[in-house]
Amino acid sequence: MRIALNIVGILLLLSGGIWFLQGINVLPGSFMTGQTKWAVYGGIAAAAGIALLIWANRRPT
């Protein structure tokens, strides 16, 4: 289960980063380029990916 959560977290982080960069017009070539809402969605997805990675890799006390 831990491996699956890590994979999902990494995918969320990567896709959120791409969406964010396209939303702020750094990565051109998509319908998302230059649209602020995709930067917001990307930031939320990246934050969710980071939270999932932290939660999946917590050491039990």
C-alpha distance matrix in Angstrom:
0.0 3.8 5.5 5.2 6.3 8.6 10.0 10.7 12.2 14.3 15.5 16.5 18.3 20.1 21.2 22.2 24.2 25.9 26.8 28.2 30.3 31.6 32.4 34.5 36.2 35.0 33.4 36.0 35.9 34.0 34.9 32.8 35.1 37.0 35.6 34.7 32.3 30.0 30.1 29.1 26.2 25.1 25.3 23.3 20.5 20.5 20.5 17.5 15.7 16.9 16.0 12.3 12.3 14.1 12.1 8.7 11.0 13.1 14.4 14.8 18.5
3.8 0.0 3.8 5.5 5.2 6.2 8.7 10.0 10.4 12.3 14.3 15.3 16.3 18.3 20.0 20.8 22.3 24.4 25.5 26.5 28.5 30.2 31.0 32.8 34.6 33.1 31.8 34.6 34.9 33.3 34.4 32.0 34.0 35.8 34.6 33.5 31.4 29.0 28.7 27.8 25.3 23.7 23.6 21.9 19.3 18.6 18.5 16.0 13.8 14.3 13.7 10.3 9.3 11.0 9.6 5.9 7.4 10.0 11.5 12.7 16.4
5.5 3.8 0.0 3.8 5.5 5.1 6.2 8.7 9.8 10.5 12.3 14.2 15.2 16.5 18.3 19.7 21.0 22.6 24.2 25.5 27.0 28.6 29.9 31.6 33.1 31.5 29.8 32.6 32.7 31.3 32.6 30.5 32.4 34.5 33.6 32.8 30.9 28.1 27.9 27.5 24.9 23.0 23.3 22.1 19.0 18.2 18.8 16.6 13.7 14.6 15.0 11.6 10.1 12.6 12.1 8.4 9.5 12.8 14.3 16.0 19.7
5.2 5.5 3.8 0.0 3.8 5.4 5.1 6.2 8.5 9.9 10.6 12.3 14.2 15.4 16.5 18.0 19.9 21.2 22.3 24.0 25.8 27.0 28.1 30.2 31.7 30.4 28.6 31.0 30.9 29.1 30.2 28.3 30.5 32.6 31.5 30.8 28.6 25.9 26.2 25.6 22.7 21.1 21.8 20.2 17.0 17.0 17.8 15.0 12.5 14.4 14.5 10.8 10.4 13.4 12.5 9.2 11.5 14.5 16.6 17.9 21.7
6.3 5.2 5.5 3.8 0.0 3.8 5.4 5.1 6.0 8.5 9.8 10.4 12.1 14.2 15.3 16.1 18.1 19.9 20.7 21.9 24.1 25.6 26.3 28.2 30.1 28.9 27.5 30.2 30.4 28.5 29.4 27.1 29.2 31.0 29.7 28.6 26.4 24.0 23.9 23.0 20.3 18.9 19.1 17.3 14.4 14.3 14.5 11.7 9.5 11.1 10.7 7.0 7.1 10.0 8.9 6.1 9.0 11.9 14.5 16.0 19.6
8.6 6.2 5.1 5.4 3.8 0.0 3.8 5.5 5.0 6.1 8.5 9.8 10.4 12.2 14.1 15.1 16.3 18.3 19.7 20.7 22.4 24.2 25.3 26.9 28.6 27.0 25.7 28.6 29.0 27.6 28.9 26.5 28.2 30.0 29.1 28.1 26.4 23.7 23.2 22.8 20.4 18.3 18.4 17.3 14.3 13.3 13.9 11.9 8.8 9.7 10.6 7.4 5.7 9.0 9.4 6.6 8.0 11.5 14.1 16.4 19.9
10.0 8.7 6.2 5.1 5.4 3.8 0.0 3.8 5.4 5.2 6.2 8.6 9.9 10.6 12.1 13.9 15.3 16.6 18.1 19.7 21.2 22.5 24.0 25.9 27.1 25.6 23.8 26.4 26.5 25.1 26.5 24.4 26.2 28.4 27.7 27.1 25.4 22.4 22.3 22.3 19.6 17.4 18.3 17.4 14.0 13.3 14.9 12.9 9.6 11.5 12.9 9.8 8.7 12.4 12.8 10.2 11.8 15.3 17.8 20.0 23.6
10.7 10.0 8.7 6.2 5.1 5.5 3.8 0.0 3.8 5.5 5.1 6.1 8.5 9.9 10.5 11.9 14.0 15.4 16.1 17.8 19.9 20.9 21.9 24.1 25.6 24.6 22.9 25.3 25.4 23.5 24.4 22.2 24.4 26.4 25.2 24.6 22.5 19.7 20.0 19.6 16.6 14.9 15.9 14.5 11.0 11.2 12.7 10.1 7.4 10.3 11.2 8.0 8.5 12.1 12.0 10.2 12.7 15.8 18.8 20.6 24.1
12.2 10.4 9.8 8.5 6.0 5.0 5.4 3.8 0.0 3.8 5.5 5.1 6.1 8.6 10.0 10.4 12.1 14.3 15.2 16.1 18.2 19.9 20.6 22.4 24.3 23.1 21.9 24.7 25.3 23.6 24.6 22.0 23.7 25.4 24.3 23.2 21.4 18.8 18.3 17.8 15.4 13.4 13.6 12.4 9.3 8.6 9.6 7.5 4.2 6.5 7.9 5.4 5.3 9.0 9.7 8.7 10.7 13.6 16.9 19.1 22.3
14.3 12.3 10.5 9.9 8.5 6.1 5.2 5.5 3.8 0.0 3.8 5.4 5.0 6.1 8.5 9.7 10.5 12.3 14.1 15.1 16.5 18.3 19.7 21.2 22.6 21.0 19.6 22.6 23.2 22.0 23.5 21.0 22.4 24.3 23.7 23.0 21.7 18.6 18.0 18.3 16.0 13.3 13.9 13.7 10.5 8.9 10.9 10.0 6.3 7.9 10.5 8.7 7.4 11.0 12.6 11.3 12.4 15.6 18.7 21.3 24.5
15.5 14.3 12.3 10.6 9.8 8.5 6.2 5.1 5.5 3.8 0.0 3.8 5.4 5.2 6.0 8.2 9.8 10.6 12.0 13.9 15.4 16.4 17.9 20.0 21.1 19.8 18.0 20.5 20.7 19.1 20.5 18.3 20.1 22.3 21.6 21.3 19.7 16.5 16.6 17.1 14.3 11.9 13.4 13.2 9.5 9.0 11.8 10.5 7.4 10.2 12.6 10.7 10.4 14.1 15.1 13.9 15.6 18.8 21.9 24.3 27.6
16.5 15.3 14.2 12.3 10.4 9.8 8.6 6.1 5.1 5.4 3.8 0.0 3.8 5.6 5.3 5.8 8.3 9.9 10.3 11.8 14.0 15.2 15.9 18.1 19.8 19.0 17.6 20.1 20.6 18.6 19.5 16.9 18.8 20.6 19.4 18.6 16.8 13.9 13.9 13.8 11.0 8.9 10.2 9.4 5.7 5.9 8.5 7.1 4.8 8.2 10.2 9.0 9.8 12.9 13.9 13.6 15.6 18.3 21.7 23.9 27.0
18.3 16.3 15.2 14.2 12.1 10.4 9.9 8.5 6.1 5.0 5.4 3.8 0.0 3.8 5.7 5.2 6.1 8.7 9.9 10.4 12.2 14.2 15.1 16.5 18.3 17.0 16.1 19.2 20.3 18.9 20.1 17.2 18.4 19.8 19.2 18.2 17.1 14.1 13.1 13.4 11.6 8.6 9.0 9.4 6.5 4.2 7.2 7.5 4.7 6.5 9.6 9.5 9.2 12.0 13.9 13.9 15.1 17.7 21.2 23.8 26.6
20.1 18.3 16.5 15.4 14.2 12.2 10.6 9.9 8.6 6.1 5.2 5.6 3.8 0.0 3.8 5.4 5.1 6.3 8.7 9.8 10.7 12.4 14.1 15.6 16.7 15.0 13.5 16.5 17.4 16.3 18.1 15.6 16.5 18.5 18.4 18.1 17.3 13.9 13.2 14.5 12.6 9.2 10.7 11.9 8.9 7.1 10.7 11.1 8.4 10.2 13.4 12.9 12.3 15.3 17.3 16.8 17.9 20.8 24.0 26.8 29.8
21.2 20.0 18.3 16.5 15.3 14.1 12.1 10.5 10.0 8.5 6.0 5.3 5.7 3.8 0.0 3.8 5.4 5.1 6.1 8.5 9.9 10.5 12.0 14.3 15.3 14.4 12.6 15.0 15.3 13.6 15.0 12.5 14.1 16.3 15.8 15.8 14.6 11.1 11.3 12.6 10.1 7.2 9.8 10.7 7.5 7.4 11.1 11.1 9.3 12.0 14.6 14.1 14.4 17.4 18.9 18.6 20.2 23.0 26.4 28.9 31.9
22.2 20.8 19.7 18.0 16.1 15.1 13.9 11.9 10.4 9.7 8.2 5.8 5.2 5.4 3.8 0.0 3.8 5.4 5.0 6.0 8.5 9.8 10.3 12.3 14.2 13.7 12.8 15.4 16.4 14.6 15.3 12.2 13.6 15.0 14.1 13.3 12.1 9.0 8.4 9.2 7.2 3.9 6.0 7.2 4.8 4.5 8.1 8.9 8.1 10.3 12.8 13.1 13.8 16.3 17.9 18.4 20.0 22.3 25.8 28.3 31.0
24.2 22.3 21.0 19.9 18.1 16.3 15.3 14.0 12.1 10.5 9.8 8.3 6.1 5.1 5.4 3.8 0.0 3.8 5.5 5.1 6.1 8.6 9.7 10.8 12.4 11.0 10.5 13.7 15.4 14.4 15.8 12.6 13.0 14.3 14.3 13.6 13.5 10.3 8.7 10.5 9.7 5.9 7.1 9.7 8.0 6.1 9.6 11.4 10.0 11.1 14.3 15.1 14.9 17.1 19.4 19.8 20.8 23.2 26.6 29.4 32.0
25.9 24.4 22.6 21.2 19.9 18.3 16.6 15.4 14.3 12.3 10.6 9.9 8.7 6.3 5.1 5.4 3.8 0.0 3.8 5.4 5.2 6.1 8.4 10.1 10.6 9.4 7.7 10.5 11.8 10.8 12.7 10.0 10.3 12.4 12.8 13.1 13.2 9.5 9.0 11.6 10.4 7.1 9.6 12.0 10.1 9.3 12.9 14.2 12.9 14.6 17.6 17.9 17.9 20.5 22.5 22.6 23.7 26.4 29.7 32.5 35.2
26.8 25.5 24.2 22.3 20.7 19.7 18.1 16.1 15.2 14.1 12.0 10.3 9.9 8.7 6.1 5.0 5.5 3.8 0.0 3.8 5.5 5.2 6.0 8.7 9.8 10.1 8.8 10.8 11.8 9.9 10.6 7.4 8.6 10.3 9.8 10.0 9.5 5.8 6.0 8.5 7.2 4.7 8.0 10.0 8.7 9.1 12.4 13.5 13.2 15.2 17.6 18.1 18.9 21.3 22.9 23.4 25.0 27.3 30.8 33.3 36.0
28.2 26.5 25.5 24.0 21.9 20.7 19.7 17.8 16.1 15.1 13.9 11.8 10.4 9.8 8.5 6.0 5.1 5.4 3.8 0.0 3.8 5.4 5.0 6.3 8.7 8.8 9.1 11.6 13.6 12.2 12.9 9.2 9.3 9.8 9.5 8.6 9.0 6.1 3.9 6.9 7.2 4.4 6.0 9.1 9.1 8.6 11.2 13.3 13.3 14.5 17.0 18.3 18.8 20.7 22.7 23.6 24.9 26.9 30.4 33.0 35.4
30.3 28.5 27.0 25.8 24.1 22.4 21.2 19.9 18.2 16.5 15.4 14.0 12.2 10.7 9.9 8.5 6.1 5.2 5.5 3.8 0.0 3.8 5.4 5.3 6.3 5.2 5.7 8.8 11.4 11.1 12.6 9.4 8.2 9.0 10.2 10.1 11.6 8.7 6.8 10.3 10.9 8.0 9.5 12.8 12.5 11.3 14.2 16.5 15.9 16.8 19.7 20.9 20.9 22.9 25.2 25.9 26.8 29.0 32.4 35.2 37.6
31.6 30.2 28.6 27.0 25.6 24.2 22.5 20.9 19.9 18.3 16.4 15.2 14.2 12.4 10.5 9.8 8.6 6.1 5.2 5.4 3.8 0.0 3.8 5.5 5.0 5.6 4.7 6.3 8.3 7.5 8.8 5.9 4.6 6.4 7.8 9.0 10.3 7.3 7.0 10.7 10.9 8.9 11.3 14.1 13.6 13.5 16.5 18.2 17.8 19.3 22.1 22.9 23.3 25.5 27.5 28.0 29.2 31.6 35.1 37.7 40.3
32.4 31.0 29.9 28.1 26.3 25.3 24.0 21.9 20.6 19.7 17.9 15.9 15.1 14.1 12.0 10.3 9.7 8.4 6.0 5.0 5.4 3.8 0.0 3.8 5.4 7.6 8.1 9.1 11.1 9.6 9.4 5.8 5.2 4.9 4.9 5.3 6.9 4.8 4.2 7.8 8.8 7.9 9.8 12.5 12.9 13.3 15.7 17.5 17.9 19.3 21.6 22.8 23.7 25.5 27.3 28.3 29.7 31.7 35.3 37.8 40.2
34.5 32.8 31.6 30.2 28.2 26.9 25.9 24.1 22.4 21.2 20.0 18.1 16.5 15.6 14.3 12.3 10.8 10.1 8.7 6.3 5.3 5.5 3.8 0.0 3.8 5.8 8.1 9.5 12.5 12.0 12.3 9.2 7.1 5.4 6.9 6.5 9.4 8.2 6.0 9.5 11.5 10.1 10.9 14.2 15.1 14.6 16.7 19.2 19.5 20.2 22.7 24.3 24.8 26.3 28.5 29.7 30.7 32.6 36.1 38.7 40.9
36.2 34.6 33.1 31.7 30.1 28.6 27.1 25.6 24.3 22.6 21.1 19.8 18.3 16.7 15.3 14.2 12.4 10.6 9.8 8.7 6.3 5.0 5.4 3.8 0.0 3.8 5.7 6.2 9.4 9.8 10.8 8.5 5.2 4.5 7.7 9.0 11.8 10.1 9.1 12.8 14.1 12.6 14.1 17.3 17.6 17.1 19.7 22.0 21.9 22.8 25.5 26.8 27.1 28.9 31.2 32.0 33.0 35.1 38.6 41.3 43.7
35.0 33.1 31.5 30.4 28.9 27.0 25.6 24.6 23.1 21.0 19.8 19.0 17.0 15.0 14.4 13.7 11.0 9.4 10.1 8.8 5.2 5.6 7.6 5.8 3.8 0.0 3.8 6.2 9.9 11.1 13.0 10.9 7.9 8.2 11.1 12.0 14.5 12.2 10.6 14.3 15.4 13.1 14.3 17.8 17.6 16.5 19.2 21.7 21.0 21.6 24.7 26.0 25.7 27.6 30.1 30.7 31.3 33.6 36.9 39.9 42.2
33.4 31.8 29.8 28.6 27.5 25.7 23.8 22.9 21.9 19.6 18.0 17.6 16.1 13.5 12.6 12.8 10.5 7.7 8.8 9.1 5.7 4.7 8.1 8.1 5.7 3.8 0.0 3.8 6.9 8.2 11.0 9.4 7.0 9.0 11.6 13.2 14.9 12.0 11.4 15.2 15.3 12.9 15.0 18.1 17.1 16.3 19.5 21.4 20.4 21.6 24.7 25.4 25.1 27.5 29.8 30.0 30.8 33.4 36.7 39.6 42.3
36.0 34.6 32.6 31.0 30.2 28.6 26.4 25.3 24.7 22.6 20.5 20.1 19.2 16.5 15.0 15.4 13.7 10.5 10.8 11.6 8.8 6.3 9.1 9.5 6.2 6.2 3.8 0.0 3.8 6.1 8.8 8.4 5.6 8.1 11.1 13.6 15.4 12.8 13.1 16.8 16.9 15.0 17.5 20.3 19.5 19.2 22.5 24.1 23.3 24.8 27.8 28.3 28.3 30.8 32.9 33.1 34.1 36.7 40.1 42.9 45.6
35.9 34.9 32.7 30.9 30.4 29.0 26.5 25.4 25.3 23.2 20.7 20.6 20.3 17.4 15.3 16.4 15.4 11.8 11.8 13.6 11.4 8.3 11.1 12.5 9.4 9.9 6.9 3.8 0.0 3.8 7.1 8.2 6.7 10.0 12.3 15.3 16.4 13.7 14.9 18.4 17.8 16.3 19.3 21.7 20.4 20.7 24.1 25.2 24.3 26.3 29.1 29.2 29.4 32.2 34.0 33.9 35.2 38.0 41.3 44.0 46.9
34.0 33.3 31.3 29.1 28.5 27.6 25.1 23.5 23.6 22.0 19.1 18.6 18.9 16.3 13.6 14.6 14.4 10.8 9.9 12.2 11.1 7.5 9.6 12.0 9.8 11.1 8.2 6.1 3.8 0.0 3.8 5.2 5.4 9.1 10.2 13.3 13.7 11.0 13.0 16.1 15.1 14.2 17.5 19.3 18.1 18.9 22.3 23.0 22.4 24.8 27.3 27.3 27.9 30.7 32.2 32.2 33.8 36.5 40.0 42.5 45.4
34.9 34.4 32.6 30.2 29.4 28.9 26.5 24.4 24.6 23.5 20.5 19.5 20.1 18.1 15.0 15.3 15.8 12.7 10.6 12.9 12.6 8.8 9.4 12.3 10.8 13.0 11.0 8.8 7.1 3.8 0.0 3.8 5.6 8.4 8.3 11.8 11.7 9.8 12.5 15.1 14.1 14.1 17.4 18.9 18.1 19.5 22.5 23.1 23.1 25.6 27.7 27.8 28.9 31.6 32.8 33.0 35.0 37.4 41.0 43.2 46.1
32.8 32.0 30.5 28.3 27.1 26.5 24.4 22.2 22.0 21.0 18.3 16.9 17.2 15.6 12.5 12.2 12.6 10.0 7.4 9.2 9.4 5.9 5.8 9.2 8.5 10.9 9.4 8.4 8.2 5.2 3.8 0.0 3.8 6.3 5.7 8.6 8.6 6.2 8.7 11.4 10.7 10.6 13.7 15.4 14.8 16.2 19.0 19.9 20.1 22.3 24.4 24.8 26.0 28.4 29.7 30.2 32.1 34.4 38.0 40.2 43.0
35.1 34.0 32.4 30.5 29.2 28.2 26.2 24.4 23.7 22.4 20.1 18.8 18.4 16.5 14.1 13.6 13.0 10.3 8.6 9.3 8.2 4.6 5.2 7.1 5.2 7.9 7.0 5.6 6.7 5.4 5.6 3.8 0.0 3.8 5.7 8.7 10.2 8.2 9.2 12.6 12.8 12.1 14.7 17.1 16.8 17.4 20.3 21.7 21.7 23.5 25.9 26.7 27.4 29.7 31.4 32.0 33.5 35.8 39.3 41.8 44.4
37.0 35.8 34.5 32.6 31.0 30.0 28.4 26.4 25.4 24.3 22.3 20.6 19.8 18.5 16.3 15.0 14.3 12.4 10.3 9.8 9.0 6.4 4.9 5.4 4.5 8.2 9.0 8.1 10.0 9.1 8.4 6.3 3.8 0.0 3.8 6.4 9.0 8.3 8.6 11.7 13.0 12.7 14.5 17.1 17.7 18.2 20.5 22.4 22.8 24.2 26.5 27.7 28.5 30.4 32.2 33.2 34.6 36.6 40.2 42.7 45.0
35.6 34.6 33.6 31.5 29.7 29.1 27.7 25.2 24.3 23.7 21.6 19.4 19.2 18.4 15.8 14.1 14.3 12.8 9.8 9.5 10.2 7.8 4.9 6.9 7.7 11.1 11.6 11.1 12.3 10.2 8.3 5.7 5.7 3.8 0.0 3.8 5.6 5.8 7.0 9.3 10.4 11.2 13.1 15.0 15.9 17.0 19.0 20.6 21.5 23.2 25.0 26.2 27.5 29.3 30.7 31.9 33.6 35.4 39.1 41.3 43.7
34.7 33.5 32.8 30.8 28.6 28.1 27.1 24.6 23.2 23.0 21.3 18.6 18.2 18.1 15.8 13.3 13.6 13.1 10.0 8.6 10.1 9.0 5.3 6.5 9.0 12.0 13.2 13.6 15.3 13.3 11.8 8.6 8.7 6.4 3.8 0.0 3.8 5.4 5.1 6.5 8.8 9.8 10.7 12.6 14.3 15.3 16.7 18.6 20.0 21.2 22.7 24.4 25.8 27.2 28.6 30.2 31.8 33.3 37.0 39.2 41.3
32.3 31.4 30.9 28.6 26.4 26.4 25.4 22.5 21.4 21.7 19.7 16.8 17.1 17.3 14.6 12.1 13.5 13.2 9.5 9.0 11.6 10.3 6.9 9.4 11.8 14.5 14.9 15.4 16.4 13.7 11.7 8.6 10.2 9.0 5.6 3.8 0.0 3.8 5.4 5.1 6.2 8.5 9.9 10.7 12.3 14.1 15.4 16.5 18.3 20.0 21.1 22.4 24.3 25.8 26.8 28.3 30.3 31.8 35.5 37.4 39.7
30.0 29.0 28.1 25.9 24.0 23.7 22.4 19.7 18.8 18.6 16.5 13.9 14.1 13.9 11.1 9.0 10.3 9.5 5.8 6.1 8.7 7.3 4.8 8.2 10.1 12.2 12.0 12.8 13.7 11.0 9.8 6.2 8.2 8.3 5.8 5.4 3.8 0.0 3.8 5.3 4.9 5.8 8.4 9.7 10.2 11.8 13.9 15.0 16.0 18.0 19.6 20.5 22.1 24.0 25.2 26.3 28.2 30.0 33.7 35.8 38.3
30.1 28.7 27.9 26.2 23.9 23.2 22.3 20.0 18.3 18.0 16.6 13.9 13.1 13.2 11.3 8.4 8.7 9.0 6.0 3.9 6.8 7.0 4.2 6.0 9.1 10.6 11.4 13.1 14.9 13.0 12.5 8.7 9.2 8.6 7.0 5.1 5.4 3.8 0.0 3.8 5.5 5.0 6.1 8.6 9.8 10.4 12.1 14.1 15.1 16.4 18.2 19.7 20.9 22.5 24.1 25.4 27.0 28.6 32.3 34.6 36.8
29.1 27.8 27.5 25.6 23.0 22.8 22.3 19.6 17.8 18.3 17.1 13.8 13.4 14.5 12.6 9.2 10.5 11.6 8.5 6.9 10.3 10.7 7.8 9.5 12.8 14.3 15.2 16.8 18.4 16.1 15.1 11.4 12.6 11.7 9.3 6.5 5.1 5.3 3.8 0.0 3.8 5.4 5.1 6.3 8.6 9.9 10.6 12.3 14.2 15.4 16.5 18.3 20.0 21.2 22.4 24.2 25.9 27.2 30.9 32.9 35.0
26.2 25.3 24.9 22.7 20.3 20.4 19.6 16.6 15.4 16.0 14.3 11.0 11.6 12.6 10.1 7.2 9.7 10.4 7.2 7.2 10.9 10.9 8.8 11.5 14.1 15.4 15.3 16.9 17.8 15.1 14.1 10.7 12.8 13.0 10.4 8.8 6.2 4.9 5.5 3.8 0.0 3.8 5.5 5.2 6.1 8.6 9.9 10.5 12.2 14.3 15.3 16.3 18.3 20.0 20.8 22.2 24.3 25.9 29.6 31.5 33.9
25.1 23.7 23.0 21.1 18.9 18.3 17.4 14.9 13.4 13.3 11.9 8.9 8.6 9.2 7.2 3.9 5.9 7.1 4.7 4.4 8.0 8.9 7.9 10.1 12.6 13.1 12.9 15.0 16.3 14.2 14.1 10.6 12.1 12.7 11.2 9.8 8.5 5.8 5.0 5.4 3.8 0.0 3.8 5.4 5.0 6.0 8.4 9.7 10.4 12.2 14.0 15.1 16.3 18.3 19.7 20.7 22.5 24.3 28.0 30.2 32.7
25.3 23.6 23.3 21.8 19.1 18.4 18.3 15.9 13.6 13.9 13.4 10.2 9.0 10.7 9.8 6.0 7.1 9.6 8.0 6.0 9.5 11.3 9.8 10.9 14.1 14.3 15.0 17.5 19.3 17.5 17.4 13.7 14.7 14.5 13.1 10.7 9.9 8.4 6.1 5.1 5.5 3.8 0.0 3.8 5.5 5.1 6.1 8.5 9.8 10.5 12.2 14.1 15.3 16.5 18.1 19.8 21.2 22.6 26.3 28.6 30.7
23.3 21.9 22.1 20.2 17.3 17.3 17.4 14.5 12.4 13.7 13.2 9.4 9.4 11.9 10.7 7.2 9.7 12.0 10.0 9.1 12.8 14.1 12.5 14.2 17.3 17.8 18.1 20.3 21.7 19.3 18.9 15.4 17.1 17.1 15.0 12.6 10.7 9.7 8.6 6.3 5.2 5.4 3.8 0.0 3.8 5.5 5.1 6.1 8.6 9.9 10.5 12.1 14.2 15.3 16.2 18.0 20.0 21.2 24.9 26.8 29.0
20.5 19.3 19.0 17.0 14.4 14.3 14.0 11.0 9.3 10.5 9.5 5.7 6.5 8.9 7.5 4.8 8.0 10.1 8.7 9.1 12.5 13.6 12.9 15.1 17.6 17.6 17.1 19.5 20.4 18.1 18.1 14.8 16.8 17.7 15.9 14.3 12.3 10.2 9.8 8.6 6.1 5.0 5.5 3.8 0.0 3.8 5.5 5.0 6.1 8.7 9.8 10.4 12.2 14.2 15.1 16.2 18.3 20.1 23.8 25.7 28.4
20.5 18.6 18.2 17.0 14.3 13.3 13.3 11.2 8.6 8.9 9.0 5.9 4.2 7.1 7.4 4.5 6.1 9.3 9.1 8.6 11.3 13.5 13.3 14.6 17.1 16.5 16.3 19.2 20.7 18.9 19.5 16.2 17.4 18.2 17.0 15.3 14.1 11.8 10.4 9.9 8.6 6.0 5.1 5.5 3.8 0.0 3.8 5.4 5.0 6.2 8.6 9.8 10.6 12.4 14.1 15.2 16.6 18.5 22.1 24.5 27.0
20.5 18.5 18.8 17.8 14.5 13.9 14.9 12.7 9.6 10.9 11.8 8.5 7.2 10.7 11.1 8.1 9.6 12.9 12.4 11.2 14.2 16.5 15.7 16.7 19.7 19.2 19.5 22.5 24.1 22.3 22.5 19.0 20.3 20.5 19.0 16.7 15.4 13.9 12.1 10.6 9.9 8.4 6.1 5.1 5.5 3.8 0.0 3.8 5.4 5.1 6.1 8.5 9.9 10.6 12.1 14.1 15.5 16.6 20.3 22.5 24.7
17.5 16.0 16.6 15.0 11.7 11.9 12.9 10.1 7.5 10.0 10.5 7.1 7.5 11.1 11.1 8.9 11.4 14.2 13.5 13.3 16.5 18.2 17.5 19.2 22.0 21.7 21.4 24.1 25.2 23.0 23.1 19.9 21.7 22.4 20.6 18.6 16.5 15.0 14.1 12.3 10.5 9.7 8.5 6.1 5.0 5.4 3.8 0.0 3.8 5.5 5.0 6.0 8.6 9.9 10.3 12.0 14.2 15.4 19.2 21.0 23.5
15.7 13.8 13.7 12.5 9.5 8.8 9.6 7.4 4.2 6.3 7.4 4.8 4.7 8.4 9.3 8.1 10.0 12.9 13.2 13.3 15.9 17.8 17.9 19.5 21.9 21.0 20.4 23.3 24.3 22.4 23.1 20.1 21.7 22.8 21.5 20.0 18.3 16.0 15.1 14.2 12.2 10.4 9.8 8.6 6.1 5.0 5.4 3.8 0.0 3.8 5.4 5.1 6.1 8.6 9.8 10.4 12.3 14.3 18.0 20.2 23.0
16.9 14.3 14.6 14.4 11.1 9.7 11.5 10.3 6.5 7.9 10.2 8.2 6.5 10.2 12.0 10.3 11.1 14.6 15.2 14.5 16.8 19.3 19.3 20.2 22.8 21.6 21.6 24.8 26.3 24.8 25.6 22.3 23.5 24.2 23.2 21.2 20.0 18.0 16.4 15.4 14.3 12.2 10.5 9.9 8.7 6.2 5.1 5.5 3.8 0.0 3.8 5.4 5.1 6.2 8.5 9.9 10.7 12.4 16.0 18.5 21.0
16.0 13.7 15.0 14.5 10.7 10.6 12.9 11.2 7.9 10.5 12.6 10.2 9.6 13.4 14.6 12.8 14.3 17.6 17.6 17.0 19.7 22.1 21.6 22.7 25.5 24.7 24.7 27.8 29.1 27.3 27.7 24.4 25.9 26.5 25.0 22.7 21.1 19.6 18.2 16.5 15.3 14.0 12.2 10.5 9.8 8.6 6.1 5.0 5.4 3.8 0.0 3.8 5.5 5.1 6.0 8.5 10.0 10.7 14.5 16.4 18.7
12.3 10.3 11.6 10.8 7.0 7.4 9.8 8.0 5.4 8.7 10.7 9.0 9.5 12.9 14.1 13.1 15.1 17.9 18.1 18.3 20.9 22.9 22.8 24.3 26.8 26.0 25.4 28.3 29.2 27.3 27.8 24.8 26.7 27.7 26.2 24.4 22.4 20.5 19.7 18.3 16.3 15.1 14.1 12.1 10.4 9.8 8.5 6.0 5.1 5.4 3.8 0.0 3.8 5.4 5.0 5.9 8.5 10.1 13.7 15.5 18.4
12.3 9.3 10.1 10.4 7.1 5.7 8.7 8.5 5.3 7.4 10.4 9.8 9.2 12.3 14.4 13.8 14.9 17.9 18.9 18.8 20.9 23.3 23.7 24.8 27.1 25.7 25.1 28.3 29.4 27.9 28.9 26.0 27.4 28.5 27.5 25.8 24.3 22.1 20.9 20.0 18.3 16.3 15.3 14.2 12.2 10.6 9.9 8.6 6.1 5.1 5.5 3.8 0.0 3.8 5.5 5.2 6.1 8.7 12.1 14.6 17.6
14.1 11.0 12.6 13.4 10.0 9.0 12.4 12.1 9.0 11.0 14.1 12.9 12.0 15.3 17.4 16.3 17.1 20.5 21.3 20.7 22.9 25.5 25.5 26.3 28.9 27.6 27.5 30.8 32.2 30.7 31.6 28.4 29.7 30.4 29.3 27.2 25.8 24.0 22.5 21.2 20.0 18.3 16.5 15.3 14.2 12.4 10.6 9.9 8.6 6.2 5.1 5.4 3.8 0.0 3.8 5.6 5.3 6.2 9.8 12.4 14.8
12.1 9.6 12.1 12.5 8.9 9.4 12.8 12.0 9.7 12.6 15.1 13.9 13.9 17.3 18.9 17.9 19.4 22.5 22.9 22.7 25.2 27.5 27.3 28.5 31.2 30.1 29.8 32.9 34.0 32.2 32.8 29.7 31.4 32.2 30.7 28.6 26.8 25.2 24.1 22.4 20.8 19.7 18.1 16.2 15.1 14.1 12.1 10.3 9.8 8.5 6.0 5.0 5.5 3.8 0.0 3.8 5.5 5.5 9.1 10.7 13.4
8.7 5.9 8.4 9.2 6.1 6.6 10.2 10.2 8.7 11.3 13.9 13.6 13.9 16.8 18.6 18.4 19.8 22.6 23.4 23.6 25.9 28.0 28.3 29.7 32.0 30.7 30.0 33.1 33.9 32.2 33.0 30.2 32.0 33.2 31.9 30.2 28.3 26.3 25.4 24.2 22.2 20.7 19.8 18.0 16.2 15.2 14.1 12.0 10.4 9.9 8.5 5.9 5.2 5.6 3.8 0.0 3.8 5.8 8.8 10.5 13.9
11.0 7.4 9.5 11.5 9.0 8.0 11.8 12.7 10.7 12.4 15.6 15.6 15.1 17.9 20.2 20.0 20.8 23.7 25.0 24.9 26.8 29.2 29.7 30.7 33.0 31.3 30.8 34.1 35.2 33.8 35.0 32.1 33.5 34.6 33.6 31.8 30.3 28.2 27.0 25.9 24.3 22.5 21.2 20.0 18.3 16.6 15.5 14.2 12.3 10.7 10.0 8.5 6.1 5.3 5.5 3.8 0.0 3.8 6.3 9.2 12.3
13.1 10.0 12.8 14.5 11.9 11.5 15.3 15.8 13.6 15.6 18.8 18.3 17.7 20.8 23.0 22.3 23.2 26.4 27.3 26.9 29.0 31.6 31.7 32.6 35.1 33.6 33.4 36.7 38.0 36.5 37.4 34.4 35.8 36.6 35.4 33.3 31.8 30.0 28.6 27.2 25.9 24.3 22.6 21.2 20.1 18.5 16.6 15.4 14.3 12.4 10.7 10.1 8.7 6.2 5.5 5.8 3.8 0.0 3.8 6.3 9.0
14.4 11.5 14.3 16.6 14.5 14.1 17.8 18.8 16.9 18.7 21.9 21.7 21.2 24.0 26.4 25.8 26.6 29.7 30.8 30.4 32.4 35.1 35.3 36.1 38.6 36.9 36.7 40.1 41.3 40.0 41.0 38.0 39.3 40.2 39.1 37.0 35.5 33.7 32.3 30.9 29.6 28.0 26.3 24.9 23.8 22.1 20.3 19.2 18.0 16.0 14.5 13.7 12.1 9.8 9.1 8.8 6.3 3.8 0.0 3.8 6.3
14.8 12.7 16.0 17.9 16.0 16.4 20.0 20.6 19.1 21.3 24.3 23.9 23.8 26.8 28.9 28.3 29.4 32.5 33.3 33.0 35.2 37.7 37.8 38.7 41.3 39.9 39.6 42.9 44.0 42.5 43.2 40.2 41.8 42.7 41.3 39.2 37.4 35.8 34.6 32.9 31.5 30.2 28.6 26.8 25.7 24.5 22.5 21.0 20.2 18.5 16.4 15.5 14.6 12.4 10.7 10.5 9.2 6.3 3.8 0.0 3.8
18.5 16.4 19.7 21.7 19.6 19.9 23.6 24.1 22.3 24.5 27.6 27.0 26.6 29.8 31.9 31.0 32.0 35.2 36.0 35.4 37.6 40.3 40.2 40.9 43.7 42.2 42.3 45.6 46.9 45.4 46.1 43.0 44.4 45.0 43.7 41.3 39.7 38.3 36.8 35.0 33.9 32.7 30.7 29.0 28.4 27.0 24.7 23.5 23.0 21.0 18.7 18.4 17.6 14.8 13.4 13.9 12.3 9.0 6.3 3.8 0.0
